[in-house]
Amino acid sequence: MIVESPVKLSKLAVAALIWGCAMIAPTQAEDNSKPLRIVSFGTSLTNQGGWQVPLQTSLASCLNRQVEVLKVAQSGGTSDWAVSHVDDVVRLAPDIVLIEFYANDAAINRLMTRDRSRTNIALIFDRFKKELPETRVIMTRMNPVYGMRGSMRPLLEWYIDMQRNEALARGYEYVDYYPGWSKMTKNELESAIPDGLHPRPEAAARIVTSIMTPYLCKGNG
């Protein structure tokens, strides 16, 4: 068996190595000092959700860095509205985009055909792919919809599946909050989502943070 002796560095090589590390360190520190910017892009489930600040706090603690969770959202907004506001998201130069627009597209009173919804969502994802190539885009499935609000959305699952498939086809991600809601009893769910569509902010915050925080922290944001 041949055992090789350790390589001895000359004084010049050691000096060069120390200088190189000194040059790298400031760049790394500068990168770590930048807040992780997340933009939530969606409907009233985003605009009135009340989960952005709790998610920001939870992620900052988990990642041990600054985090800001912003929103570009419109109550009652459909994917038509989303197409016209992609530039607002792009201007914010996010590290991560959380997107949801299926619930209003699926509402029969919005007259949003499945073809138009698919075209809109594909356009949005393609714009992100072109203009935010380094950004993580995560399509999210929000809370359950039931009662009259559910009856108004007979094809809700089709819209959810379509948007998820469009996202995955482009290498984007998908996070489903339903498992968190499914742990509730019928009475708890009705209390948490009294109108059948819009969760109470504290309930939405609890579910979103419990699922999204470990998901993003696992990959270090």
N, C-alpha and C positions, 0 to 999 in steps of 0.2 A: 504494500500500500504506500502510495506516495502522498506525503503531506506537504502542501505548499505553504511557505512562510508568508505572513501578512505583508501586504505592500506598504512600504514606508514612503510617506509623502515628503517631498522636499519642502523647505521653508517657503519657497516661491509658490508651490502648489497649494499649501495651506492658506497662504495669504490670498490667493486667487479665489479659493473656496469661500473664505469668510467674506470677501468683497461681494461675491455673487449672491450669497444669502442675504447680505445687507441690502442689495438692490431689489431682491424679490419681496422681502418682508413688507415694505411700505405699500406695495401694490395689493398684497393680500389683505392687509389691514384696511385699506381703502375700500375694497370690495365688501368686506364684512361689515363695514360701518354703514353701508347703504341699507335703507329699510327694504324689506320684502314687500313689494307693491302688488296687491290683489285687487282686481276690479270685478265686482259682481254685476252681471249684465242680465237684466230680466224684467219681470212683471211686478205686480203688487207683492208677490211672494218674496221678492227681493227688495222692492221699494219700501214696503211697510213691514218687512219681516222682522226687523229688530235684532237680527243675529250678527250684524257686521262687527259691532264693538266687542261683544263677547268673544267672537272668533278671533279678532285681532289680539285681544288680551291673552287668550288661551295659546295662540300660536307664538306670541312673543315670549311667553314663559317657557314653552316647549323647545323653541329653537334658540333661545337665548340671544335674540337679536330684535331690532326694531321691525315692526310689521304695521302696515297700513292697509285697511280693507275699505276701498272706496266703492261707490255704486254709480252705475249709469242705468237707470231703471225708470219705468213708467207704469203706474197702476192702470190696468186695462190694456197695456201694450201688447201687440201681436208681433209676429215676425216681420210684418210690414214696417212697423215702427222701428224694429231692431235694425233692419237694413239701412234705414235712413240715419241711424246713430252709431254705426260702426266707427266712423271717424272720431267720435267722442271717446271711444274706448282706445283707439289707436294713439290718440294724442296723449293719453295718460301713460303710455309706454309701460304697461304692466308686466310683471314677471309671470303672473298667473291670471287667467280669466275664468270665472265661474259663470256659466250661462244656463238660463232656463227660459223658454218661450212656448213650451208645448201646451200649457193649460188654457191659454186664451185662444190659441190657434184651434184647439179642439172644441171650443164652445160653439154650438150650432147658431147662436145669434150673431156670431162674428162673420159668418158666411165665408170662412177661410177654407177653400178647397184643399184637399190633400196635395194636389199637384203644386199649387201655389206655395203652400207651406214648405214642401220639400225644396222647391226652387229657392225660396228665401233663405232657408237654413243652409243649403249648399253654398249660396253666395256669401253668406256671413262667414262660414268656415273657410272658404277659399280666400276671402279677403284677409282673414287672420293669418292664414298660411303664407300669404304673399307679403303682408305688411308687418307681421309680428312673428317672424320665423323662429325666434328663440323663446317665445312665450308658451307656457303650458296652458292649454285650453281644456277645461274640464266641463263636460255636459253633466248637469245634475238633475236627478229625479227627486222632486221635493216631497211634499206631504200627500197623504191620501185625500181624495175628493169624494164626498158622499152626499146623500140626500138630493135635494133639488139641483144643487150645483153639479152633482155627479150625473144626474139625469140629462142635464144640458150638454154633457160631454160623453155621448155614447161610444165614441171611437177614441177615447183618451189614450188607451194603451197603444193604439196604432201610431198616434203622434209621438208618444214617448219612444217607442221602438224605432220609428223613422229617424228621429233626431239623434238617438244613440248610435244607430248604424251609420249615419252620415258623419258623425264625429269619429267613430272608430275607423272608418274607411280612410280617414286622413291621418291616422296615427294619434288622434287625440284621446282623452281619457273620459271615463264615465264613473260617477259616484252616485250611489243609490241611497237615499235617506230612509227609504221605506222600512228597512229592518229595525231602525230605531223606533218608528211609530208602531210597528207591529207588536211590540212588547206591551203596549197599553191595552187595557180592557176597553170594552165598548163605551162604558161610562167615562173613562179617562180620556178616550179619544174625542168624544163629544164635548167634553169640557175644554180640551186643548184646542179644538177646531170648532168653535160654536156655530159658525155659519156654513160649515161643510167644506170650506175652501181655504180660508185665511186663518192660520194658527195664531194663538196668542203669542206675542213676542217672546215671553219667557219660555214657552214650550218650544218654539222654533229654535231659539238660541240653544236650548239644552240638547236638542237632537242634532243640530248642525255642528256644534262644537264637539260633541261626543264622537261623531263620525269623521268629520273633515280634519280635525286636529291630528289624530293619530295617522290618518292617511297622508297628510302632507309632511308630518314630522318623520315618518318612516323613510321618506326620500329626502329628508333635510330641506324641505321646501323647494 
